[in-house]
Structures are given as C-alpha cells and as structure tokens.
Amino acid sequence: MLSQAVGYAAIALGYVAAAGGKPVLIKEIAEAAEIPAPYLAKIIQSLARKSLVFTQRGIGGGVTLARPADQITLYELCVALDDPAVQQRCMLGVAQCSDERACPAHRFWSQHRARQIEFLQRMSVADVAAFETRRRWKAMNPSPSPAAEPDNK
C-alpha cells in the first residue's frame, strides 16, 4: 500500500492534468480531491523541489505539471515523497538480507516487490486523471435507478 502522501499526490496531479495545462490553485485541488489544503501545499512543495510540478504565485498562478501527465509515473511520485514501497527493505526487517544472505521471506518479497515497482513505473498521472475524470462525471451524472424508470408493460 502506498503512503497517504503519494495517494494524495496522485489524485491532485490527476486533477491538475485534467485542467489541460491551465494553472490550478491548491485550494481548488484540495476541495475537488477532498484533501486538507495545508497538507496538499506541503506535498506540492516537495514535488516542485523534485521538478515534477511548477508553482506560480499571484494572479494567474497555481500548479501545473512540469511534464506531460503520461510521462510522470507513480514510481516517480513514490521516490519524490520517499514512500516505503520503493525503498529496498527486507520484509522481515533483517538488516543483512540480500540475494547472498536471504531471509526466509526473501524470494517471495523480491518477486512481489519487483512486480509492484513495475506496476508503479507503468501507471502514470494520465491514468489517474482519466480515472478521476470518469469518477467525477459519474458523480455529477448518476444513472437512473431501475425503480425510477417507468414500467412500459
């Protein structure tokens, strides 16, 4: 599982990506994504320091992506925010765990971790933006329930 900061970053950048290059205020992102604005501001600052986003103060300012959304991966967000999911760690916490000196869970964890990293490297902010756009659209346009439809018998 990814940290809350990475989850918030992915959702926030997905929202920024959906804006099509237009700067988006942190307050707007926070409201739309239901993220506490002060926490989001800290996340955005961290991502700006890692050159994943640009921030501009003042009139016409806001947050924009530093690269196209399909070129920013969840893996990069994890690295930028120091997420444990991408850190080389032993599942059991053994300090000397390696291929040469493996703990009992090493083979399982190595394979699992490799698949997880591969997924994070494939999943982009554009994928999150597409998901969030569909989710918001469905929330704004709920399909009628079968009970609400007239009976034409």
Secondary structure, DSSP 4 states (H G I P E B T S, - for coil): ---HHHHHHHHHHHHHHHTTT--B-HHHHHHHHT--HHHHHHHHHHHHHTTSEEEE-STT-EEEESS-GGG-BHHHHHHHTT-GGGS---TT--TT-SSSS--TTHHHHHHHHHHHHHHHHH-BHHHHHHHHHHHHHHHHSPPPPGGGS----
